[in-house]
């Protein structure tokens, strides 16, 4: 029998709560946390390159080499990387708040002026009617089912209504408990011959009882976060909303890491990679989120009769438990682009067993339903002027088009916009620097930090990084290549020739307990990410023989903090130099589109059409893309004329 050791995990934000896990020989502390479903951030997937899975050894022996992410002083005080630490004895480790905050403290934009779609007539296909069939008698002993369906046919004019087994099992008691007055939940569809059909999917006693709420759920499954809206399907009103971290994050920040993890086989009785990832997003993220939403709305989850889901192509495959391996292998073929509404029972969601689940369609391996839903939310597909949708997240997706055409692509921007690949980067949670200005003369920064008043900075998120690098460039502290060219007390050069800017010290009022410094490697990683976005825009425009002046509106989506500073993003060459009033920050457009699919069958049909009509561009195979990318990997660009107005 293999020797095992016990690892006790304590969370800094709730140190009174402990979770003990058994680790086998060869298991790293991160491996043990993954198996136990413990929230521990590991954007690099555990290869030691990101330094985000920091833990502190409270007691016990752990073998670990000193990482470049752990200073000698920190190493002496017990700090280690979980991915490189191996317990030799029973140990107790502390998970710092920054390593677990992604799970439930991610900030969602609150500065978007974009509103949820408004529909004059809510038509989800789910309806509630109240009927009072005749009470059976010796003279009229018609069965409950036929009695109920006959009355529905009489009231609705639908010829042959049907009933599900779930509802059929309930009707004998419900009819009699409600004195043969009953509320029926109907799912209605339009048949090819343009006649209507309906099925009873639930029943409730009426009598003196109030009408039950018929609810729906709109879900956006992002690579980093999962967001949802609980909605009253009668009027489209939002009953509750919430966001949690995607439990898959401990398997890597990007979709490629997840795909690689998904193909790992099962061993020692443990589930294989695909099942682990499916459970991470469903069991660990969606199930508790739905339970919380229902608690807030004082609603039983069985009253969720429709669930609309928008997600990128990889997330959709993993959510449904479909092998995504071929998404990353040439010719990059998904298992599906579009599928008809599925039954929630097959997805593992805790909703009504007969609830249907429309899925927003994808158009390519790396442009998924989150983008088709986002295009609908922006309404760019209905305007005569040419619009550009940019979704900034773990990946960068773009759509260019109008009411005459739509063209979409994805670029390998990497995780920099969500704090990955940045030494002091973090997600948009409490303690993240989300905005910054720098005094040109003194080089002193003024920071805006997510959290309550007095919150000390612990790192920097995407929106803060855009500001910081924009300010460093504006103040002449770095040059076009991202190299430091000024000296000052905030500039630190090390013995190996490296250089960094200290945004917050570890011993002053602004820094609290941890130094936050951005180095030239961080800046280079960010420049490549922003360059990928701008070069994708240029490539699509040139394919159509357009220039930047044709763009009428730019819709910026994504949750990288509290929104982005558009002038700063233009200054560094991330976004085109067009009038700032043409830019619109629209927040989580994927969730907005999922809401539209939920409450409107017409909107769901339009989103499906957007997916079919959009042309997918594979940038890596386009001959001019690499030249555009190289040119864009400067601040702001090798062609300064593109940004002369900024």
N, C-alpha and C positions, 0 to 999 in steps of 0.2 A: 504494500500500500504506500502511495506517495506521501512524503512528509508535507504537511501544510503549515502555514503560519497565519495568524489572525491579524488583519489590519483594521484598526478602528479609525474611522473617518469622523472628524469634527468640522463643522462649518463655522467660520468666523462670525457670521451674522446670527447664528443660533447655536452657540457653543454647548448649550445644555442638551442638544440633540446629537446622538451618536448613531453610527451604523457600522456594524462589524461585518467584515468580509473575509472569507478564507481564500488565500492565494496559494497557488501551486508553484513548485520550482520552475523558474524561467518566466513567471508572470511578473511584469513590472507593476508598480503601484497604479499606473494608469490603466493597465489591463484589468486589474482587479476592480477599479472604479467603473470601467465600461461594463463589465459583467454584472455588476450590482445596480447599474442604472444611476450611478451617482453623478451629479452635475459637476463636471470638471472640464474646463475649456481646453481644447487641443486642436486649434485650426490646422496645424500641419499634419494631423493624423497620428502623431506620436513619434515622429522621426527626429525630434530634438531641435528643429530649426527655428521654431517660433518663440519658444520660451514662455508660453502662456500657461502651462500646466504646473505653475509653481505651488509647492506645498512646504509646510514646515514640520520637521520631525520633532514631536514633543517628547517621546521616549521610545526606546528600542533601537536596534541596529539596522541601518539601511546601507547597502553598498551602492555607491554612485560616484562617477567621476565628476569633477567640477566642470560645469558648463560655462560657456562664455556669457550666458544669460544670468549667471549667479556670481556676484562679486565675492572676493575672498572673505570679506567681513560677513556677508550674508551666509556663505557656506559654513563659516565657523559657528554662526547662530542657528544652524539647522535647516537652512533653506535648500531645497533640492528641486529638480524637475521630476514630476511623477513618471514621465515616460522613460527616464534613465535611472530610476531608483528601484532597487530590488530588496525586499524585506528579508533579512537573515534571521530575525527573531520576530516575536509578536511586537507590533509597533502601533503607536498612536500618531496620526498625522492631522495637521490643521489645514483645511482648505481655505485660503484667503477669499474674502468677499469678491474680489475682482475675477477670480477663477470660476466662480459659480453664478455671478450676477446675471449672465446671459439667459439663465433659465427662466427668470420671471421679473427682471427689472429693466428690460430693454425699453428705451424711450421711443415712442411713436410720434411722428410729426404732429404738431398742433398748430402749425403756421400755414398750413395749406388753405388756400381760399377755395379749393375745389370741393364741391359738395357731392353727396350721393345723388345718383340720377333720380329724377322725379317723374312719376308715371301718373297720368290722369286716371287710368284704370288699372288697378292691381289685378294681374291675371297669372297666377302661378299654376293654375290647373287644380289647385286644392280649394275646395269649397265646403262650407258648413251649412247644412239645412236642418230645419226642425220639422218633423213629421209626426202625425198621430194616426197610425193605422187603426182599423177597427179591432176591437177586442174579440178574440176567438170565442166561439160558442159551439154547442153541440150541432147547431144548424149550420155553422160556418167554421169548420175545423181546419181551415187552410194553415199550412205550416208557417212558422215565423219568418223564414227566409222569403218565401213567395209573397207573404203579406207585406213585408217591409219593402221589397223591391217593386212590387206592384204599385204601392203608394208613391214611391220615388218616381216611377215612370209616369204616373198620373200628373205629378206636380212639375216635372221637368220636361216632359215630352220626349224623353229618351226611351227608345224602344225596348232595349234589353239590358238594363243595368245588371251589374254583377256584384259579388261580395267576396272578400278575401277570407281565408280560413281563420285568421286572427280575429276578424270582426264577427264571423259566423259563430265562433266559440263563445263570444260575449253576449250575443243577442237574446238568448232565452232569459237570462237574469236581468239584463239591462231593460228589456221591454217591460218586465213585470215590476222592477224596482221604480220605474218611471211612470207607472200607470199607463203603459203603452203610448207614452209621449217620449220621443227619443231624438237626440241630436245625431246626425249622421255626417261623418267626414267623407267627402267624395273626392276621388281623383278623376278628373275629366280629361279626355283626349279628343282630338279631332281626327277622324278616320280619313283615309285616302279619298273616299267618295264624298268628303265634306260633311258627313253626318257626325254627330257627337256620340261618344260612349262614356260611361262612367262606372266606377267601381267603388263600392263602400269599403273603406279601409279601416274605419273605426266607428264605434258607437258610444254614446254617453246617455245616461238617463236625463230626461228633460224635467217635466213636471214643474216644480218650483225652483229648480236648479238654474244658476246662471249659465249662459253659453260658455263652453270651454274655449280656451285659446288654441287656435291652430297655428303652430309655429314652424318656422323654417330656419335654416342655418346657412350662412354664407361663410366660406372658408378660403383663406389664402395660405397655402403652404409654401413658405419661402425656405431657401437654403439655410437661413439663420433663424428666422422667426416664423411662428404660426399665429395668424390672427383670425378672429371669427366675430361674426355679428349674429345674435339671436333676434329673429324678426317675427313680428305678428303678420302672418300672411293675409289677414283680412284687410289691412290698411297700409302695410309696409313699414309700420313703426318699429324702431329699434328698441328691443326690450332689454338687451345687455350686450356689451362688447368686451373683448379682452384679447390679450396677446401674451404668448409665452415663447420661450426659446425652443427651437427645434431640437429634440433630444438626439438627433443624429450628429450634432455638431462635434461630439467627442470622437467621431470617426473621421474628422477632417472638415475644413472650412469650405472646400469647393466640391462641385459635383463629381469631378474625376476621382477624388479620394473616396467618395461614397460608392461610386460604381465599382472601383477596385475592391472595396470592402465587401460589396454585395456578392461577389463571386466566390468568396471564401467558403469552403465546404464545412459541414458540421463535423464536430469531433468530440469525443468523450461525452456523448449524450447532449451536447450543447447545440442550440439551433445554428443553422448556417447563416452566412452573412446577410442574405436577402431577408430572412425572417427577423434577424436582429434589427436591421434598419427599418423594416416595416413596423415592428413593435415600438421602436424608438420614437417614430413620428405619431403613431396611432395610440398605443398603450400609454406611453410616457408623456405625450404632449396633448393630443387631441382629446383623449378620454377625460383627463382631469380638467381641461379647459371647458369642455362641454358641461361637465358636472358643476363647475363653478358658475357658468353662465346661467344654467337652469336654477341654481340656488338663488342667484341674484334676482332672477325674474319670477321666483316662486312657481316654478313650472316643472312638471315631470318630463324627463327626456323622451318618454314615449309619445309626447305631443309634438315632437319634431317630425313633420311629415315630408319634408323636402330639404335636401342639402346640396348646395351648389359649391363646387370646388374649382379653384384656379391655382395653377402651380406650374413651375417649369417642367420640361419634359422628363428630366430625371426624377424629380420629386413625385410626379404623377405615377411613373412606373413603380417607384418604391412604395408609395402609399397603397397602390393596388396589389403589391406583391408580384409584379411582373419583372422578369429578368431584364435589367438595363444594360447588360454587357456590350451589346452591339451598338450602343449610342456612341461609344468612344473608338470603335473599330471601323476603318474605312470599308464601305462607303457611308458609315454613320447612319444606320437605319434604326428608327424606333420600332417598337412592336405595334404601335398605332399612333395616328395623328388625332383621330376623332373616334369617339365611341358613343353609342346611344346611352341614355340614362341607365345607370346601374342601380341595383338594390343595395341600400345601406347595410343590410344584414351581411352581405359579402365583404364589406370593407372593414368590419369590426367596430364601426361607430355605434355608440349607445343611443340610438334613435328608435323611432317606431320601426318595427321589423319590415314593414312594407314601404318605407320611405324610399323615394327615388333620389338618385344622385347624378345630376348632369355635371359633366366634366368639361371645362373650357378646352377647346381643341388646340393642339400644337401645330406648328408649321415646319419644324425642323428639329434636329437633335438638341440644339441649344437655343431655340426660340420656341417657348411653350405657351401653354394656356394662360399664364400670367400676363403675357404680352398681348394676346388676342383680347383678353378681358380688359387690359389697359388701354388698347386702342379704342374699344367701345367707350370706356370711361372718358377718354379725352375728346371723343366725338370727332377726331381728326378724319375719320372715314366719310364724314358727311359734309365736309367743307370744300369749297372750290379752291381756296388757297392752299399751298403746299405746307404741311406741318411736319414737325419732327418730334417723335416721342423717344425719350431717353430714360431707360430704367437703370438706376444705379444701385447695385447691391453687390453680392458676392461675385456676380458676373455682370457684364454690361450688355444690354440688349437695346437695339435701336430699330425704329420703324420710320420710314420716310414715305409720305404719300398724301393723298387727297381723296375726293370722291371718285376719281378716275383710276387711281392705282394705289397699291400699297406694296412696299418693299421692306423686308425685315432682315436683320442680321444680328449675330452675336460676336463680341470681341473678347479676347482673353485679357480682360483688365486685371484679373486676379483679385484677391481679397483685401486690397489696400483700403478701399472705401469703407470697409467695415472693421478696420483696425488690424487685419492680418498683414504679414510681411513688414510690419512696422515695430521696431523694438519696444516702443512705449505705447503701441496701439492697443485699443480695446474697443469693444462694441459700445453702442450708445446707451450705457447704463449709468447708474449713480457713480459719480466720480470722474466721468469722462469730460475732458475739455471739448466743448461743442462750438466755441467761437473764440476768436482771438484778434487783438490789434496790437501793434508794436510801435512804440515811439521811434521815429526815424533817427533822432539825435542820440537818445540815451540807450536805445535798444531794449528798453524795459517793456515786457508784455503785460497786457491786461486781459485776463482770462475769464471766460464764462463757463461755468461748470454745471453739469447736470446734477440735480439733487436739491435737497433742502438748503436754505440759507446757511452759509458757513461750511458747506461740503468741501472737503479738501480734494484737490485733483489727484487722481490715481493713474491717469493715462489720457490718451487722446483718441477721439473717434473720427469718422470720415469727414464730417462737416468742419470739425476743428482743424483737421489736417489741411484741408483746402485753404482755410483762413491763414493758418500759420505759415505755410509755404508761400502763399500769395503775399503775405506781409514781409517775409524774409526777402522775397524778390523785389517788392516795392521799395523797401528800405535800403536796397543795395547791399544786403548782408550776404546773399548768395548770387552767383552769376547764372547765365543761361543754362549752364550744365549742372546746376545745383551744387556747385562747389562754394565753400565759404571764402569770401574775399575781404571781410572786415575783421577787426579784432575788438575785443571788449570783454567785460567781466562775464557776460553770458556766453561767450565763445570759448569752448574748451578744446584744446588740441592734445592728443595723447602721444605716447612715445613711439607708437607705430605709424604715426602720420595721419591718424583719423581725426576728424573734427566734428563737433556737435554744438547745437544751440540748446542751452538749458532753459526750458520754458518754466520750470518750477523747481526750486531747491527743496531738499529734504529737511531743512531746518528753519524755514521761515514761514510766515503766515500764509503765503500763497502755496507753499509746497506741502505742508503737513508732514507726512511720514515718508515720502518717497520722492526721489529726484525723477523728473521727467525731462528727458533730453531727446531731441531728434538729430540723428547723425546723417552723414552724407549717403550712407547705404539706404537709409529710410527714404531720403529725398529721391534717390535714384529709383527705388521701387515705385514710389508714387508717380514720378515723371513718366515711367513706362506705362502705368495704369491710365493716367490721364491722356497720354499719347495714343493709347489704344482706342479710347473713346473718340478723340478728334479725328484720327486717321480713318476710323470706320465711317464717320460722317462725310469726310472728303471723298472717300472711295465711292460711296453710294451716289453722291452728287455728280461725280465725274462720269460714272457709268451712264447717267442720264443726260450728260453734257449740260449740267446745271452748275451755277456757282452759289455761294452762300446767300447772295442777295435775294434769291427766289423764296427763301424760307419766310413764311408769314407768321408762324407761331412755333415755339419750342415748349413742349410739355416735359418737365423733369419729374420723374417718379422715383420712388424708393425711400426706404427709411434709414438714412445714414446719419440721423441726428435730428435736429430741429429744422431741417431744410438747409439749403446751401446758400451761401453768399454769391449771387450770380456774378456781380462785377469781379470778385476775386477769381471765380472759376474761369471767367473769360481772360482775366489778366495773365493767368498761368498757361493759357492755351488749351484748356480742357473743353470749353464750349465756344461756339462761333461768336465773332464780334459783330453782333447785330444789336439794334436798340434793346435796352433792358426791358422795356415794356412788352416786348414780344415773348418774354419768358414767363412761364407759369409753373410754379411748383405745385404738383397735384397729389403729393403724398402717396398713399398706398392705392394706386390705380387698379391693381389686381383685385384687391378686396372690393373696391367700388364695382368693378365689372362682375365679380361673383354675386354681389348683392343684386345687380340688375338681372342676372340669369335666374336668381332665386325667385324674384317677385314678378317677373315678366317672361312668359313663354316667347313673346315676340322678340324681346332682347336676347334671349338664349338662341333663337334662330338667327338673329343678326350676327351674334358672336361666332356662331358656327360658320356663317357665310364669310365673315372676315378671315377666318382660318383658311377656308377654301380658296379665297381670292388673293391672298397675299403671296408674293413671290419671295422665296427664301434664298438669300445670297450666302454662299460659303466663302467668307473672306480669305481663308487660307489658300484657296485655289485661284484667287483673283490675282493676275500678274502685277498689278500696280499697288497692291495693298502694302507690301513690305517697304516699298519706297516711301509711301505716305507715313507709315509707322516710324521709320527712322527719322524723317523730317519733323515729326511731331514730338520726338523725345528730347525736346529742349524747352526752355522757358522764354517766351511762350511757344516759339516755333522757329525753324530755320528761315521761314519766309515771314519777316517782320511786318510786311505790308498787310498781311491778313488780320493784324491786330493793331494797326496804327492808330485807331481811334481810342484805344485803351492804353 
